[in-house]
Amino acid sequence: MVEKVLPPEPGVAYPHCAGGKLQGPPEDCGGIPGYYNLLEALRQPDHPEHEDLLDWVGGEFNPNAFSSLDEVNRRLTPLQRWWAKT
């Protein structure tokens, strides 16, 4: 969710993440419905897909964790290059 848009600062590459909360869904999880199914299965150890999905996400997944700002901005680098050309 975009909370506000500020005028660009000189010397800052855009787009640029200044902060955030919560973990984004993993790639190829099936959109919003798939993400909610994933969260439900991970919360319930007796869920039939719990073990398979836990393996799929790499052994752990904390939906309340936010990736580091450095990681988010690193992932924005290709968009920053494109944006700088326009």
Contact map, one row per residue, 1 for C-alpha under 8 A:
11100000000000000000000000000000000000000000000000000000000000000000000000000000000000
11111000000000000000000000000000000000000000000000000000000000000000000000000000000000
11111000000000000000000000000000000000000000000000000000000000000000000000000000000000
01111100000000000000000000000000000000000000000000000000000000000000000000000000000000
01111110000000000000000000000000000000000000000000000000000000000000000000000000000000
00011111000000000000000000000000000000000000000000000000000000000000000000000000000000
00001111100000000000000000000000000000000000000000000000000000000000000000000000000000
00000111110100000000000000000000000000000000000000000000000000000000000000000000000000
00000011111100000000000000000000000000000000000000000000000000000000000000000000000000
00000001111100000000000000000000000000000000000000000000000000000000000000000000000000
00000000111110000000000000000000000000000000000000000000000000000000000000000000000000
00000001111111010000000000000000000000000000000000000000000000000000000000000000000000
00000000001111110000000000000000000000000000000000000000000000000000000000000001000100
00000000000111110000000000000000000000000000000000000000000000000000000000000011001100
00000000000011111000000000000000000000000000000000000000000000000000000000010011001000
00000000000111111100000000000000000000000000000000000000000000000000000010010000000000
00000000000000111111000000000000000000000000000000000000000000000000100110000000000000
00000000000000011111000000000000000000000000000000000000000000000000100000000000000000
00000000000000001111100000000000000000000000000000000000000000000000100000000000000000
00000000000000001111110000000000000000000000000000000000000000000100000000000000000000
00000000000000000011111000000000000000000000000000000000000000011100000000000000000000
00000000000000000001111100000000000000000000000000000000000000111100000000000000000000
00000000000000000000111110000000000000000000000000000000000001111110000000000000000000
00000000000000000000011111000000000000000000000000000000000000100100000000000000000000
00000000000000000000001111101000001000000000000000000000000000100000000000000000000000
00000000000000000000000111111000001000000000000000000000100000000000000000000000000000
00000000000000000000000011111000000000000000000000000000000000000000000000000000000000
00000000000000000000000001111110000000000000000000000000000000000000000000000000000000
00000000000000000000000011111110011001000000000000000000000000000000000000000000000000
00000000000000000000000000011111111000000000000000000000000000000000000000000000000000
00000000000000000000000000011111111000000000000000000000000000000000000000000000000000
00000000000000000000000000000111111100000000000000000000000000000000000000000000000000
00000000000000000000000000000111111110000000000000000000000000000000000000000000000000
00000000000000000000000000001111111111000000000000000000000000000000000000000000000000
00000000000000000000000011001111111111100000000000000000000000000000000000000000000000
00000000000000000000000000000001111111110000000000000000000000000000000000000000000000
00000000000000000000000000000000111111111000000000000000000000000000000000000000000000
00000000000000000000000000001000011111111100000000001000000000000000000000000000000000
00000000000000000000000000000000001111111110000000000000000000100000000000000000000000
00000000000000000000000000000000000111111111000000000000000000000000000000000000000000
00000000000000000000000000000000000011111111101111001000000000000000000000000000000000
00000000000000000000000000000000000001111111101001001100000000000000000000000000000000
00000000000000000000000000000000000000111111100000000000000000000000000000000000000000
00000000000000000000000000000000000000011111111001000000000000000000000000000000000000
00000000000000000000000000000000000000001111111001100000000000000000000000000000000000
00000000000000000000000000000000000000000001111101000000000000000000000000000000000000
00000000000000000000000000000000000000001101111111000000000000000000000000000000000000
00000000000000000000000000000000000000001000011111100000000000000000000000000000000000
00000000000000000000000000000000000000001000001111111000000000000000000000000000000000
00000000000000000000000000000000000000001101111111111100000000000000000000000000000000
00000000000000000000000000000000000000000000100111111110000000000000000000000000000000
00000000000000000000000000000000000000000000000011111111000000000000000000000000000000
00000000000000000000000000000000000001001100000011111111100000000000000000000000000000
00000000000000000000000000000000000000000100000001111111111110000000000000000000000000
00000000000000000000000000000000000000000000000000111111111100000000000000000000000000
00000000000000000000000000000000000000000000000000011111111000000000000000000000000000
00000000000000000000000001000000000000000000000000001111111110000000000000000000000000
00000000000000000000000000000000000000000000000000000111111110000000000000000000000000
00000000000000000000000000000000000000000000000000000111111110000000000000000000000000
00000000000000000000000000000000000000000000000000000110111111000000000000000000000000
00000000000000000000000000000000000000000000000000000100111111100000000000000000000000
00000000000000000000001000000000000000000000000000000000000111111000000000000000000000
00000000000000000000011110000000000000100000000000000000000011111100000000000000000000
00000000000000000000111000000000000000000000000000000000000001111100000000000000000000
00000000000000000000111000000000000000000000000000000000000001111110000000000000000000
00000000000000000001111100000000000000000000000000000000000000111111000000000000000000
00000000000000000000001000000000000000000000000000000000000000001111101100000000000000
00000000000000000000000000000000000000000000000000000000000000000111111100000000000000
00000000000000001110000000000000000000000000000000000000000000000011111110000000000000
00000000000000000000000000000000000000000000000000000000000000000001111111000000000000
00000000000000000000000000000000000000000000000000000000000000000011111111100000000000
00000000000000001000000000000000000000000000000000000000000000000011111111110000000000
00000000000000011000000000000000000000000000000000000000000000000000111111111000000000
00000000000000000000000000000000000000000000000000000000000000000000011111111000000000
00000000000000000000000000000000000000000000000000000000000000000000001111111100000000
00000000000000110000000000000000000000000000000000000000000000000000000111111111000000
00000000000000000000000000000000000000000000000000000000000000000000000011111111100000
00000000000000000000000000000000000000000000000000000000000000000000000000111111110000
00000000000001100000000000000000000000000000000000000000000000000000000000011111111000
00000000000011100000000000000000000000000000000000000000000000000000000000011111111100
00000000000000000000000000000000000000000000000000000000000000000000000000001111111110
00000000000000000000000000000000000000000000000000000000000000000000000000000111111111
00000000000001100000000000000000000000000000000000000000000000000000000000000011111111
00000000000011000000000000000000000000000000000000000000000000000000000000000001111111
00000000000000000000000000000000000000000000000000000000000000000000000000000000111111
00000000000000000000000000000000000000000000000000000000000000000000000000000000011111
